[in-house]
């Protein structure tokens, strides 16, 4: 599932403007919809957070909040291309 979440993040970012960001809840909602359980998307958030941590450590994404780059995932954040 984590591999699916990582690929989904990258795919969602691919379909956005180069400087656009993505909310982690968008990824969780898409995972929940794919699993046929759109109403309980929050249960997918730990998987999304793990995927984001891996993608960030691989240098494939960067995290930000209100325009500021975050060195690690903490509190609210947005996902952008590296």
N, CA, C and O of each residue as an XYZ file, in Angstrom:
328
protein
N       0.829     -1.206      0.000
C       0.000      0.000      0.000
C       0.868      1.264      0.000
O       0.520      2.265     -0.626
N       2.000      1.205      0.708
C       2.870      2.377      0.774
C       3.424      2.726     -0.606
O       3.539      3.898     -0.966
N       3.766      1.688     -1.371
C       4.257      1.920     -2.729
C       3.174      2.591     -3.565
O       3.462      3.481     -4.365
N       1.921      2.161     -3.378
C       0.797      2.779     -4.077
C       0.659      4.242     -3.692
O       0.406      5.092     -4.546
N       0.821      4.533     -2.424
C       0.699      5.916     -1.951
C       1.812      6.774     -2.532
O       1.571      7.912     -2.934
N       3.027      6.241     -2.581
C       4.142      6.994     -3.156
C       3.877      7.299     -4.623
O       4.064      8.430     -5.073
N       3.444      6.295     -5.360
C       3.177      6.496     -6.782
C       2.027      7.468     -6.987
O       2.063      8.286     -7.907
N       1.019      7.388     -6.149
C      -0.124      8.285     -6.257
C       0.290      9.732     -6.026
O      -0.165     10.621     -6.745
N       1.133      9.984     -5.050
C       1.631     11.344     -4.798
C       2.311     11.879     -6.055
O       2.028     12.989     -6.504
N       3.202     11.083     -6.607
C       3.944     11.518     -7.795
C       3.017     11.737     -8.985
O       3.205     12.681     -9.753
N       2.026     10.879     -9.142
C       1.074     11.015    -10.243
C       0.224     12.274    -10.078
O       0.014     13.014    -11.039
N      -0.257     12.512     -8.876
C      -1.069     13.714     -8.632
C      -0.250     14.979     -8.885
O      -0.760     15.947     -9.448
N       1.003     14.973     -8.476
C       1.866     16.137     -8.714
C       2.137     16.329    -10.207
O       2.212     17.460    -10.689
N       2.283     15.227    -10.932
C       2.517     15.296    -12.374
C       1.400     16.024    -13.116
O       1.634     16.689    -14.125
N       0.194     15.885    -12.601
C      -0.972     16.471    -13.260
C      -1.283     17.889    -12.781
O      -2.375     18.407    -13.014
N      -0.333     18.494    -12.124
C      -0.487     19.870    -11.635
C       0.576     20.761    -12.250
O       1.563     20.293    -12.817
N       0.346     22.038    -12.124
C       1.357     22.995    -12.577
C       2.665     22.724    -11.831
O       2.650     22.235    -10.702
N       3.768     23.037    -12.451
C       5.092     22.744    -11.891
C       5.276     23.277    -10.471
O       5.913     22.620     -9.648
N       4.736     24.443    -10.172
C       4.921     25.040     -8.844
C       3.733     24.816     -7.907
O       3.691     25.385     -6.816
N       2.775     23.999     -8.321
C       1.592     23.728     -7.491
C       1.928     22.751     -6.365
O       2.880     21.975     -6.451
N       1.121     22.814     -5.315
C       1.306     21.905     -4.184
C       0.089     20.992     -4.050
O      -0.942     21.182     -4.696
N       0.252     20.010     -3.199
C      -0.758     18.983     -2.990
C      -0.966     18.819     -1.486
O      -0.001     18.805     -0.721
N      -2.202     18.697     -1.071
C      -2.512     18.441      0.334
C      -2.451     16.932      0.581
O      -2.955     16.159     -0.234
N      -1.847     16.500      1.684
C      -1.786     15.070      1.962
C      -3.168     14.427      2.049
O      -3.313     13.244      1.743
N      -4.175     15.180      2.459
C      -5.517     14.605      2.542
C      -6.065     14.250      1.162
O      -6.902     13.356      1.040
N      -5.596     14.947      0.115
C      -6.015     14.605     -1.247
C      -5.539     13.200     -1.611
O      -6.255     12.439     -2.262
N      -4.339     12.872     -1.187
C      -3.793     11.547     -1.448
C      -4.595     10.503     -0.677
O      -4.960      9.466     -1.232
N      -4.871     10.773      0.597
C      -5.651      9.843      1.419
C      -7.051      9.648      0.849
O      -7.561      8.527      0.843
N      -7.670     10.704      0.377
C      -9.009     10.590     -0.211
C      -8.979      9.733     -1.478
O      -9.883      8.932     -1.714
N      -7.945      9.906     -2.281
C      -7.831      9.107     -3.499
C      -7.586      7.629     -3.160
O      -8.155      6.746     -3.802
N      -6.753      7.361     -2.167
C      -6.533      5.977     -1.736
C      -7.833      5.354     -1.221
O      -8.153      4.209     -1.538
N      -8.567      6.118     -0.431
C      -9.838      5.617      0.108
C     -10.835      5.351     -1.004
O     -11.547      4.347     -0.972
N     -10.895      6.231     -1.978
C     -11.817      6.038     -3.103
C     -11.435      4.782     -3.888
O     -12.305      4.008     -4.286
N     -10.127      4.581     -4.111
C      -9.661      3.391     -4.818
C     -10.008      2.117     -4.056
O     -10.244      1.071     -4.661
N     -10.037      2.207     -2.733
C     -10.367      1.051     -1.893
C     -11.877      0.884     -1.719
O     -12.326     -0.047     -1.050
N     -12.657      1.780     -2.317
C     -14.110      1.690     -2.211
C     -14.666      2.153     -0.887
O     -15.769      1.765     -0.503
N     -13.902      2.991     -0.175
C     -14.343      3.474      1.138
C     -14.074      4.969      1.284
O     -13.355      5.378      2.196
N     -14.642      5.788      0.401
C     -14.318      7.216      0.404
C     -14.662      7.949      1.699
O     -14.048      8.972      2.000
N     -15.604      7.464      2.454
C     -16.022      8.159      3.671
C     -15.006      8.021      4.811
O     -15.026      8.809      5.757
N     -14.132      7.038      4.724
C     -13.182      6.839      5.828
C     -11.733      7.038      5.358
O     -10.855      6.213      5.611
N     -11.520      8.156      4.670
C     -10.209      8.481      4.121
C      -9.157      8.726      5.190
O      -7.969      8.524      4.943
N      -9.575      9.159      6.373
C      -8.595      9.485      7.423
C      -7.768      8.275      7.861
O      -6.637      8.431      8.322
N      -8.317      7.093      7.722
C      -7.555      5.903      8.126
C      -6.343      5.689      7.221
O      -5.434      4.942      7.582
N      -6.317      6.328      6.060
C      -5.196      6.208      5.133
C      -4.088      7.236      5.398
O      -3.025      7.169      4.781
N      -4.326      8.169      6.294
C      -3.330      9.215      6.542
C      -1.983      8.675      7.038
O      -0.954      9.171      6.580
N      -1.925      7.697      7.939
C      -0.605      7.180      8.336
C       0.186      6.627      7.147
O       1.402      6.804      7.075
N      -0.491      5.969      6.229
C       0.171      5.449      5.032
C       0.696      6.602      4.182
O       1.807      6.540      3.656
N      -0.104      7.644      4.054
C       0.308      8.817      3.279
C       1.517      9.478      3.932
O       2.481      9.813      3.244
N       1.481      9.669      5.236
C       2.615     10.285      5.937
C       3.896      9.467      5.753
O       4.966     10.030      5.524
N       3.785      8.152      5.851
C       4.960      7.293      5.651
C       5.502      7.444      4.230
O       6.711      7.548      4.025
N       4.602      7.454      3.259
C       5.017      7.605      1.864
C       5.707      8.946      1.646
O       6.719      9.022      0.949
N       5.165      9.996      2.238
C       5.753     11.327      2.108
C       7.138     11.360      2.739
O       8.070     11.920      2.162
N       7.279     10.767      3.912
C       8.590     10.723      4.569
C       9.619     10.038      3.666
O      10.750     10.507      3.547
N       9.228      8.934      3.033
C      10.140      8.214      2.146
C      10.471      9.041      0.909
O      11.633      9.143      0.518
N       9.451      9.627      0.297
C       9.682     10.449     -0.893
C      10.573     11.646     -0.586
O      11.409     12.033     -1.403
N      10.393     12.226      0.588
C      11.232     13.363      0.957
C      12.670     12.906      1.192
O      13.609     13.571      0.755
N      12.846     11.792      1.869
C      14.213     11.308      2.119
C      14.899     10.894      0.818
O      16.127     10.936      0.734
N      14.134     10.498     -0.193
C      14.679     10.152     -1.510
C      14.925     11.402     -2.358
O      15.489     11.311     -3.448
N      14.506     12.558     -1.864
C      14.694     13.799     -2.599
C      13.716     13.996     -3.747
O      13.979     14.779     -4.660
N      12.593     13.293     -3.708
C      11.624     13.365     -4.806
C      10.537     14.404     -4.579
O       9.907     14.860     -5.533
N      10.313     14.780     -3.330
C       9.339     15.833     -3.010
C       9.940     16.760     -1.969
O      10.912     16.428     -1.292
N       9.336     17.918     -1.865
C       9.672     18.879     -0.803
C       8.378     19.214     -0.089
O       7.293     19.112     -0.662
N       8.500     19.607      1.143
C       7.332     19.974      1.939
C       7.374     21.458      2.237
O       8.442     22.052      2.385
N       6.206     22.038      2.321
C       6.131     23.465      2.637
C       4.858     23.738      3.419
O       3.939     22.921      3.474
N       4.843     24.918      4.022
C       3.642     25.402      4.687
C       3.649     26.914      4.569
O       4.588     27.584      4.996
N       2.586     27.434      3.984
C       2.432     28.873      3.763
C       3.657     29.462      3.063
O       4.140     30.537      3.422
N       4.149     28.736      2.058
C       5.255     29.219      1.251
C       6.646     28.944      1.800
O       7.635     29.175      1.105
N       6.741     28.465      3.014
C       8.053     28.181      3.614
C       8.384     26.698      3.459
O       7.546     25.837      3.726
N       9.591     26.412      3.033
C      10.046     25.029      2.901
C      10.255     24.446      4.298
O      10.847     25.087      5.167
N       9.767     23.233      4.500
C       9.930     22.534      5.776
C      11.046     21.497      5.651
O      11.099     20.772      4.658
N      11.932     21.416      6.635
C      13.010     20.432      6.562
C      12.515     18.995      6.788
O      13.160     18.038      6.359
N      11.386     18.855      7.454
C      10.794     17.533      7.702
C       9.302     17.711      7.917
O       8.818     18.821      8.136
N       8.590     16.610      7.852
C       7.143     16.656      8.046
C       6.837     16.896      9.519
O       7.256     16.142     10.396
N       6.098     17.963      9.757
C       5.717     18.305     11.125
C       4.535     19.256     11.042
O       4.614     20.294     10.386
N       3.443     18.905     11.704
C       2.259     19.760     11.658
C       1.656     19.793     10.268
O       1.859     18.866      9.485
N       0.923     20.839      9.950
C       0.321     20.934      8.617
C       1.403     21.159      7.561
O       2.407     21.826      7.809
N       1.177     20.595      6.396
C       2.154     20.752      5.320
C       1.496     20.540      3.969
O       0.404     19.982      3.865
N       2.186     20.997      2.942
C       1.805     20.792      1.557
C       2.983     20.084      0.875
O       4.128     20.197      1.312
N       2.684     19.364     -0.190
C       3.683     18.585     -0.913
C       3.930     19.252     -2.262
O       2.993     19.673     -2.940
N       5.199     19.342     -2.640
C       5.544     19.892     -3.950
C       6.652     19.061     -4.566
O       7.314     18.271     -3.894
N       6.834     19.259     -5.857
C       7.951     18.584     -6.544
C       9.271     19.074     -5.954
O       9.388     20.209     -5.492
N      10.239     18.197     -5.985
C      11.592     18.573     -5.509
C      12.266     19.470     -6.523
O      13.402     19.894     -6.313
